[in-house]
Each structure stands twice: as structure tokens, then as C-alpha cells.
Amino acid sequence: MKSDYFECPFCGSHGPLMLMGADRFPVLKNLQVIGAGRRAARCPICASTDKERLVYAFLNYMERLNSKTDISILHIAPEKNLQRWLETISNKYIAGDAFLQNQEFAGNVRYVDICHTDFSDLEFDYVICNHVICDIKDASVALNEIYRILKYGGMAIAQVPITQISKTVEYPEVKTKEDRETAYGYGYHERIYNNEEYKKLLISAGFHVNVCNISDRFNTMGLNSQEDLYICRKVDL
């Protein structure tokens, strides 16, 4: 965050951000992983996070979702504040998660396995899948499914934690939660992506990918100044 002043776009609170994220696994610090680890990133009032506000800033102020009509949105592993906002602007908003047990959501959430959905081809204008692809064993299957259900001209946002100083870190022998914590910093992650390799993976699924950083434009929102957005569009060839 490049400004010391923070004002939450969801609840309007301002003041210092709260710390969030784990710091007990050295791999996150050693690989300088962006979008993970211990950092000042959580709103003290509504608990919005830097990764949640990043998606909101882009969709609201740059994509201007508020001005669009009849948009269909699929939101996987929905962040609470983002879900509340999206429900107000879309007449077809679906929040989905493959792990409904022992979780609290802001609204209605249905079971959706993003690797194998029951949605039709070309069903959604937007798919938001924030910090999920890193949790999936076969990421290509999930990305191909997202591509299938997106309309031509549609957009997917599929952020993941990123390292820029190492190749993608993935160990086939890592099986347990404890081993994943040591290897990747989180017990449910399957890998840590390198930035260039992740872009190539998105392109291999068929997306036209634009990597951009918008933190300077929204420097009071408590965004992570190092986190780039991977904007994935399904282009009609």
C-alpha cells in the first residue's frame, strides 16, 4: 500500500489496516509471495481484504459494472463484501463453493465444483474465482471449465498468490495438509505460481490475458501495491 491513509470502499471506515495472513511458514517470505503471508490488509470494521478490494476496484471503477444491465456473474468461494455488492447489481448472480460445510457466507451460496459444473456453454458474462486456482489439483481442468461457461467477450478474474523470483513451486509427493503448509504456506494450496508461468497457463486455456497493476489509481483502498491483476477475456475469434 503506497498511501498511509485507508478508507474502505465497502463500509467507509478509515484508519489503520489490521494484520492478516500466516507468517509461520518461511516459504512465503523466502519466495516473496505476493498476495499471501502476513500483511496489513484487513479492514477493522467489515473485514474486507486487499484481494477483495482489488477485484471491487477494478469491476466497479474500471469495468463499470454498475452501468451495465442484464449481466450474469458466477462468483466462486465468494468474499462476503464482494458478494453483497454483486448481488445488488446483477439480475443473475450465482455464488458457489465446493466446500459449504463449516463456512459462513454473506448470502445464498450453492454447491459448485468449478472443475465440473452443470452450467451451459456461454452462460456467464463474468466469472470471479479469486485465490481458488491455487487450491485445485488439476488447475487446467478448472480453467477450461471457466472458459467453457464464459460468453464470448466475457471476463474471468482468477487471482492467485504469485512469486516472481522462482519457478512455479509444486511437489507431486506433497499429500498432507501439514506438508502443504511447509511447501506452500497454506494447508489447502497445491502450488505457488510463478508470474510468467501463470500467465502462460491462462493463455493455454484459451484466454486473452492482460496483466495490469491498478494500485496507484486506488491508493487509499489498501490494495497490495505489488499485486497485479490477471484479466482473462474470452475473445470471439
Buried (B, 14 or more C-beta within 10 A) or exposed (E): BEBEEBBBBBBEEBEEBEEBBEEEBEBBEEBEBBBBBEBBBBBBBBBBBBBBBBBBBBBBBBBEBEEEEEBBBBBBBBBBBBBBBBBEBBEEBBBBBBEEEEEEBBEEBEEBBBBEBEBEEBBBBBBBBBBBBBBBEEBEBBBBBBBBBBBEEBBBBBBBBBBEEBEBBBEEEBEEEEEBBBBBBBBEBBBBBBBEBBBEBBEEBBBEBEEEBBBEEBBBBBBBEBBBBBBBBBEEE
